[in-house]
Amino acid sequence: MPIGGSVWVATREDHPVRARRWSLILAAVVTAASVSLVGGVGPAVADVPVPSEDPFYRAPAGYEAQPDGTILRSRPVAATALSVPLPVDSWQLLYKSLDSHRNPVADVATVLVPRTPWTGEGPRPLVSYQTAEDGLGSRCAPSYALTAGLGAATSNAASESLMIGNLLSRGWAVVTADYEGPESEFLAGPQAGYAVLDGVRAAQHFGPAGLGVNAPTGLWGYSGGAFATAWAAQLQQAHAPELDVDALALGGLPADLEATMRNVDGGYGFGLTFGGVTGIDRAYPEKRLNDLFTGEGRTAMQASSAVCTVELIATYAFRSLHHYTIDPRPFDVPDLRDALAENSPTAVGTGSPIYSYHAEADELVPVAVHDEYVRQACAAGDAVQVVRPPGGSHNTMLITGAPGAIDFLAARFAGAPAVDDCL
């Protein structure tokens, strides 16, 4: 299969002033983060309550009767990238959605719109960017990271605010959902997919953002963010058929949860497995995955009940799941295998062009997992552009793969024909 890809142009030549402005902002973000991590000082932590203690996040009485995607509450916020203010108008939206059992739930998304007028053709594009939320506490959510600054430094959403900044530098609007829901259900697939789709609905219908249903729309995510994006793609035709999704960009996608967890077992990334099993147990209490664990394992689950990515990886690096389970072969236990299979996204054919990028040497998600998802998408009739560079790693591909993903979105918004490596 041919390998696609293109050279990234980070800023648009037809907007040199905006380009310089965003370059300075992103440089300031990197500098601020470096000073904070190396020197122990940096921008002040914003005095923002965590979502679990913020009344804004609580669903109003009677919300269950509202259509999915209905905005229940909104407020303007000051969005930042690692405490550096972003020159955007931004809001948090509380909206009606569904959990993995299709029960009503109130989710939150952040909408960001550049203050500079859109001068491109047609309406201003909207990108739904899914961070790798990958956490078990509300402080891991992107809505918190984008307002709390370095107070959310252990969340992936904090560092991925740089990706959001690059999208905004194109003049595009961005919506990013707290797709794990109010209970932080890490790796609960349907919950994530519904939250993303209804977040797009809410953003399109939020008058102050000035977007609308005709805005060119793309979905993008890497790793855990790609997981949520793939679930949104899988559920879109049944749940939100009116959405016109012009592009899907998926990087480092853990489409097969069991294969991915087996691969990282005993490695530095095992904490993501431990957190993921905990999150699925939280979303599906009827599966009683908690019963698989020893007393030590249950204690560890409780101790990690509100932590984010950095803490999960640091706490559980180079451990194995069998250290915490009664059965020495936990991945062979039918209840766990079934839960992982049910929450692994499948390519069902959406009609939206896909950009799938994955490092061949990815040490967390085997490249064979990527290849199988691409095979499914091609068989379902989707056009898939495949980028699979030799070498690299899961973490480096987050950075090196982003330029091509952004160029892919730009080409789709411009109406250019999609590359199809399935042919």
C-alpha positions as CSV (number, residue, x, y, z in Angstrom):
1,M,0.0,0.0,0.0
2,P,1.5,3.4,-1.0
3,I,2.4,5.8,1.8
4,G,0.9,9.3,1.5
5,G,1.8,12.5,3.3
6,S,2.9,16.0,2.6
7,V,5.2,18.7,4.0
8,W,3.5,20.8,6.7
9,V,3.2,24.5,6.3
10,A,2.4,25.7,9.8
11,T,1.0,29.0,8.8
12,R,-0.7,30.4,5.8
13,E,1.3,32.7,3.5
14,D,-1.8,34.8,2.8
15,H,-2.0,35.8,6.4
16,P,1.6,36.8,7.5
17,V,0.4,39.0,10.4
18,R,-1.7,36.3,11.9
19,A,1.1,33.8,11.3
20,R,3.7,35.9,13.2
21,R,1.2,36.5,16.0
22,W,0.5,32.8,16.4
23,S,4.2,31.9,16.1
24,L,5.0,34.3,19.0
25,I,2.1,32.8,21.1
26,L,3.2,29.2,20.5
27,A,6.8,30.1,21.2
28,A,5.7,31.7,24.5
29,V,3.8,28.6,25.4
30,V,6.8,26.4,24.8
31,T,9.0,28.8,26.8
32,A,6.6,29.0,29.7
33,A,6.3,25.2,29.8
34,S,10.1,24.8,29.7
35,V,10.7,27.3,32.5
36,S,8.0,25.7,34.6
37,L,9.4,22.1,34.2
38,V,13.1,22.9,34.4
39,G,13.2,25.9,36.7
40,G,10.3,25.3,38.9
41,V,8.6,28.6,38.1
42,G,6.3,29.7,35.4
43,P,2.9,31.2,34.7
44,A,0.6,31.3,37.7
45,V,-1.9,28.4,38.1
46,A,-5.4,29.7,37.4
47,D,-7.8,29.6,40.3
48,V,-10.3,27.4,38.5
49,P,-12.4,24.7,40.4
50,V,-12.1,21.2,39.1
51,P,-15.2,20.1,37.2
52,S,-16.3,17.7,39.9
53,E,-16.6,20.8,42.2
54,D,-17.9,23.3,39.7
55,P,-21.8,23.7,39.6
56,F,-21.6,24.6,35.9
57,Y,-21.0,20.9,35.1
58,R,-24.1,19.7,37.0
59,A,-27.1,18.7,34.7
60,P,-30.2,20.8,35.3
61,A,-33.4,19.1,36.3
62,G,-35.4,17.7,33.4
63,Y,-32.6,17.8,30.9
64,E,-33.2,14.1,30.1
65,A,-36.2,15.1,27.9
66,Q,-34.1,17.3,25.6
67,P,-32.8,16.2,22.2
68,D,-29.2,15.0,22.0
69,G,-26.9,17.9,21.4
70,T,-29.2,20.5,23.1
71,I,-27.2,23.2,24.9
72,L,-28.2,23.2,28.5
73,R,-26.0,25.9,29.8
74,S,-23.1,28.1,28.4
75,R,-20.5,30.5,29.7
76,P,-17.6,32.5,28.3
77,V,-14.2,31.4,29.5
78,A,-10.6,32.7,29.1
79,A,-8.9,29.9,27.2
80,T,-5.1,29.3,27.6
81,A,-2.4,27.1,26.3
82,L,-0.4,26.1,29.4
83,S,-1.4,29.4,31.1
84,V,-0.6,31.6,28.0
85,P,-3.8,33.4,26.9
86,L,-5.1,32.5,23.5
87,P,-6.5,35.4,21.3
88,V,-9.8,33.7,20.8
89,D,-13.4,34.0,21.9
90,S,-14.2,30.8,23.9
91,W,-17.0,29.2,25.7
92,Q,-17.9,26.1,27.6
93,L,-21.1,24.4,26.7
94,L,-23.0,21.9,28.8
95,Y,-25.1,19.8,26.5
96,K,-27.3,16.7,26.5
97,S,-25.7,13.5,25.2
98,L,-25.7,9.7,26.0
99,D,-23.5,7.4,27.9
100,S,-22.4,3.9,26.7
101,H,-25.8,2.5,27.7
102,R,-27.6,5.2,25.8
103,N,-28.8,6.8,29.1
104,P,-28.9,10.6,29.2
105,V,-25.8,12.4,30.4
106,A,-24.7,16.0,30.4
107,D,-21.3,16.5,28.8
108,V,-19.1,19.6,28.4
109,A,-17.3,20.9,25.3
110,T,-15.1,24.0,24.8
111,V,-15.6,26.1,21.7
112,L,-12.8,28.4,20.5
113,V,-13.2,30.9,17.7
114,P,-10.3,33.1,16.5
115,R,-11.1,36.8,16.9
116,T,-9.7,37.7,13.5
117,P,-12.4,37.6,10.8
118,W,-12.5,34.6,8.5
119,T,-11.4,35.6,5.0
120,G,-11.4,32.2,3.3
121,E,-14.0,30.9,1.0
122,G,-17.3,29.9,2.5
123,P,-18.0,29.6,6.2
124,R,-15.3,29.3,8.8
125,P,-14.4,25.6,9.2
126,L,-14.9,23.8,12.4
127,V,-12.5,21.1,13.7
128,S,-13.6,18.8,16.5
129,Y,-10.2,18.0,18.1
130,Q,-10.2,15.1,20.6
131,T,-7.3,15.2,23.1
132,A,-6.0,11.9,24.5
133,E,-8.0,12.5,27.8
134,D,-6.7,9.2,29.1
135,G,-7.6,9.9,32.8
136,L,-9.8,8.9,35.6
137,G,-10.6,12.3,37.2
138,S,-12.4,15.4,36.1
139,R,-9.2,17.5,36.2
140,C,-8.0,15.4,33.2
141,A,-10.7,16.9,31.0
142,P,-9.8,19.4,28.3
143,S,-12.3,22.0,29.5
144,Y,-10.3,22.2,32.7
145,A,-6.9,22.1,31.0
146,L,-7.8,25.0,28.7
147,T,-8.7,27.2,31.6
148,A,-6.6,26.0,34.6
149,G,-3.3,26.3,32.8
150,L,-0.5,24.5,34.6
151,G,-3.0,23.4,37.2
152,A,-3.8,20.6,34.7
153,A,-0.2,19.9,33.8
154,T,-0.5,16.1,34.3
155,S,-3.3,15.9,31.7
156,N,-2.6,15.2,28.1
157,A,-5.0,18.0,27.2
158,A,-2.6,20.6,28.6
159,S,0.2,19.7,26.2
160,E,-2.3,19.1,23.3
161,S,-3.4,22.7,23.6
162,L,-0.5,23.3,21.2
163,M,-2.3,21.2,18.6
164,I,-5.4,23.3,19.2
165,G,-3.3,26.4,18.8
166,N,-2.1,25.3,15.3
167,L,-5.7,24.7,14.2
168,L,-6.7,28.2,15.4
169,S,-3.8,29.7,13.6
170,R,-5.4,28.6,10.4
171,G,-8.4,30.7,11.3
172,W,-10.5,27.6,12.0
173,A,-12.9,27.2,14.9
174,V,-12.3,24.3,17.3
175,V,-14.6,22.3,19.6
176,T,-13.1,19.8,22.0
177,A,-15.3,17.7,24.2
178,D,-14.8,16.2,27.6
179,Y,-15.8,12.9,26.0
180,E,-15.2,10.7,29.0
181,G,-18.3,12.2,30.5
182,P,-18.9,13.4,34.0
183,E,-17.7,10.1,35.5
184,S,-14.4,10.1,33.6
185,E,-15.1,6.7,31.9
186,F,-11.7,6.2,30.2
187,L,-12.0,3.8,27.2
188,A,-15.8,3.6,27.3
189,G,-16.2,3.8,23.5
190,P,-19.8,4.7,22.9
191,Q,-19.8,7.3,25.6
192,A,-16.8,9.0,23.9
193,G,-18.4,8.8,20.4
194,Y,-21.8,10.2,21.5
195,A,-20.0,13.1,23.4
196,V,-18.0,14.0,20.3
197,L,-20.9,14.0,17.9
198,D,-23.2,15.9,20.3
199,G,-20.4,18.4,21.0
200,V,-20.2,19.2,17.3
201,R,-24.0,19.6,17.2
202,A,-23.8,22.0,20.1
203,A,-21.0,24.0,18.6
204,Q,-22.8,24.4,15.3
205,H,-26.0,25.6,17.0
206,F,-24.3,27.9,19.5
207,G,-25.2,31.4,18.1
208,P,-22.3,33.4,19.6
209,A,-19.8,31.2,17.9
210,G,-21.2,32.2,14.5
211,L,-20.6,28.8,12.9
212,G,-23.8,27.0,11.7
213,V,-24.5,23.6,10.2
214,N,-23.0,24.5,6.8
215,A,-19.5,25.0,8.3
216,P,-16.9,22.6,6.8
217,T,-16.3,20.1,9.6
218,G,-13.5,17.7,10.4
219,L,-12.7,15.4,13.2
220,W,-9.1,14.8,14.4
221,G,-7.5,12.9,17.3
222,Y,-4.3,11.1,18.2
223,S,-4.0,8.0,20.4
224,G,-6.8,8.2,23.0
225,G,-8.1,11.1,21.0
226,A,-8.2,9.0,17.8
227,F,-10.1,6.3,19.9
228,A,-12.8,8.9,20.6
229,T,-12.8,10.1,17.0
230,A,-13.1,6.6,15.6
231,W,-16.0,5.9,17.9
232,A,-17.7,9.1,16.7
233,A,-17.2,8.0,13.1
234,Q,-18.7,4.6,13.9
235,L,-21.8,6.0,15.5
236,Q,-22.3,9.1,13.3
237,Q,-24.7,7.6,10.7
238,A,-27.0,6.2,13.3
239,H,-26.8,8.9,15.9
240,A,-26.2,12.1,14.0
241,P,-26.9,11.5,10.3
242,E,-27.4,15.2,9.6
243,L,-23.8,16.0,10.4
244,D,-21.7,16.5,7.2
245,V,-18.3,15.4,8.2
246,D,-15.8,16.4,5.5
247,A,-12.7,14.7,7.0
248,L,-11.5,12.2,9.6
249,A,-7.9,12.3,10.8
250,L,-6.8,9.4,13.0
251,G,-3.3,9.0,14.4
252,G,-1.9,6.2,16.6
253,L,-5.3,4.6,16.9
254,P,-5.7,1.8,19.5
255,A,-8.5,0.2,17.6
256,D,-8.0,-3.2,19.2
257,L,-7.9,-2.7,23.0
258,E,-6.9,-6.2,23.8
259,A,-4.0,-6.3,21.4
260,T,-2.8,-2.9,22.6
261,M,-3.1,-3.8,26.3
262,R,-1.2,-7.1,25.7
263,N,1.5,-5.2,23.9
264,V,2.1,-2.7,26.7
265,D,1.8,-5.2,29.5
266,G,5.1,-5.0,31.4
267,G,6.2,-1.9,29.6
268,Y,6.4,1.8,30.5
269,G,2.9,2.4,29.3
270,F,1.2,-0.2,31.4
271,G,-0.5,2.5,33.5
272,L,-2.8,3.2,30.5
273,T,-4.0,-0.4,30.6
274,F,-4.6,-0.2,34.4
275,G,-6.5,3.1,33.9
276,G,-8.4,1.8,30.9
277,V,-9.6,-1.3,32.7
278,T,-10.6,0.9,35.7
279,G,-12.5,3.2,33.3
280,I,-14.4,0.4,31.6
281,D,-15.3,-1.1,35.0
282,R,-16.7,2.3,35.9
283,A,-18.8,2.5,32.8
284,Y,-20.0,-1.1,32.9
285,P,-20.5,-2.0,36.6
286,E,-22.7,-4.9,35.5
287,K,-19.7,-6.7,34.0
288,R,-18.1,-6.8,37.5
289,L,-14.6,-6.4,36.2
290,N,-13.7,-5.4,39.8
291,D,-14.2,-9.0,40.8
292,L,-11.1,-9.9,38.7
293,F,-8.8,-8.0,41.0
294,T,-7.1,-9.0,44.2
295,G,-7.3,-6.9,47.3
296,E,-4.1,-5.2,46.3
297,G,-5.6,-4.6,42.9
298,R,-8.8,-3.1,44.2
299,T,-6.8,-0.8,46.5
300,A,-4.7,0.4,43.6
301,M,-7.9,1.0,41.6
302,Q,-9.3,3.2,44.4
303,A,-6.0,5.0,44.8
304,S,-6.0,5.9,41.1
305,S,-9.6,6.8,40.9
306,A,-8.9,10.5,40.0
307,V,-5.5,10.6,38.4
308,C,-4.4,11.7,34.9
309,T,-2.0,10.2,32.3
310,V,1.3,11.3,33.8
311,E,0.4,9.8,37.2
312,L,-0.9,6.6,35.7
313,I,2.3,6.1,33.7
314,A,4.6,7.1,36.5
315,T,2.8,4.9,39.1
316,Y,2.5,1.7,37.1
317,A,5.4,1.7,34.7
318,F,6.8,-1.8,33.9
319,R,4.1,-3.6,35.9
320,S,1.7,-6.2,34.5
321,L,-2.0,-6.7,34.9
322,H,-1.5,-10.1,36.5
323,H,0.2,-8.4,39.4
324,Y,-3.2,-7.1,40.4
325,T,-5.6,-9.9,39.3
326,I,-6.7,-13.2,40.8
327,D,-6.3,-15.1,37.5
328,P,-2.6,-15.1,36.3
329,R,-3.8,-14.8,32.7
330,P,-6.3,-11.9,33.0
331,F,-6.5,-11.2,29.2
332,D,-7.9,-14.7,28.8
333,V,-10.8,-14.1,31.2
334,P,-13.9,-14.0,29.0
335,D,-15.6,-11.0,30.8
336,L,-12.5,-8.8,30.3
337,R,-12.0,-9.9,26.7
338,D,-15.7,-9.2,25.9
339,A,-15.5,-5.8,27.5
340,L,-12.4,-4.9,25.5
341,A,-13.9,-6.1,22.3
342,E,-17.2,-4.2,22.8
343,N,-15.3,-1.0,23.3
344,S,-12.8,-1.4,20.4
345,P,-13.9,0.8,17.5
346,T,-14.7,-0.7,14.1
347,A,-14.5,1.0,10.7
348,V,-18.1,0.7,9.4
349,G,-17.9,3.0,6.3
350,T,-18.8,6.6,6.9
351,G,-18.3,8.1,3.5
352,S,-15.9,10.6,5.0
353,P,-12.3,10.6,3.7
354,I,-9.9,9.2,6.3
355,Y,-6.2,10.2,7.0
356,S,-4.6,7.4,9.1
357,Y,-1.1,7.8,10.3
358,H,0.9,5.5,12.5
359,A,4.6,4.9,13.2
360,E,5.7,1.4,12.1
361,A,7.8,1.1,15.3
362,D,5.0,2.3,17.6
363,E,5.8,0.7,20.9
364,L,2.4,1.1,22.4
365,V,-0.1,0.4,19.6
366,P,1.1,-2.4,17.3
367,V,1.2,-1.3,13.7
368,A,-0.9,-4.4,12.9
369,V,-3.8,-2.8,14.8
370,H,-3.6,0.2,12.4
371,D,-3.4,-2.0,9.4
372,E,-6.5,-4.0,10.4
373,Y,-8.5,-0.8,10.9
374,V,-7.4,0.5,7.5
375,R,-8.4,-2.8,5.9
376,Q,-11.9,-2.5,7.5
377,A,-12.3,1.0,6.3
378,C,-11.2,0.2,2.8
379,A,-13.6,-2.8,2.7
380,A,-16.4,-0.5,3.8
381,G,-15.7,1.8,0.9
382,D,-14.0,4.7,2.5
383,A,-11.2,6.6,0.9
384,V,-8.2,6.2,3.2
385,Q,-4.8,8.0,2.9
386,V,-2.2,6.0,4.8
387,V,0.9,7.4,6.4
388,R,3.1,4.8,8.0
389,P,6.7,6.0,8.3
390,P,9.4,3.6,9.3
391,G,10.8,4.0,12.8
392,G,9.5,6.6,15.1
393,S,7.5,6.0,18.3
394,H,4.0,6.5,19.6
395,N,5.0,9.8,21.3
396,T,7.1,11.2,18.5
397,M,4.4,10.5,15.9
398,L,2.0,12.8,17.9
399,I,4.3,15.7,16.8
400,T,5.7,14.6,13.5
401,G,2.4,13.3,12.2
402,A,0.4,16.5,13.0
403,P,1.5,18.5,10.0
404,G,0.2,16.0,7.5
405,A,-3.1,15.7,9.4
406,I,-3.6,19.5,9.4
407,D,-2.8,19.6,5.7
408,F,-5.3,16.9,5.1
409,L,-8.0,18.8,6.9
410,A,-7.1,22.0,4.9
411,A,-7.3,20.1,1.6
412,R,-10.7,18.6,2.4
413,F,-12.1,22.0,3.5
414,A,-10.8,23.5,0.2
415,G,-12.7,20.8,-1.7
416,A,-9.6,19.0,-3.1
417,P,-10.1,15.3,-4.0
418,A,-9.0,12.9,-1.3
419,V,-6.1,10.5,-1.8
420,D,-7.2,6.9,-1.7
421,D,-4.5,4.4,-0.9
422,C,-7.1,1.6,-0.8
423,L,-7.0,1.5,-4.7
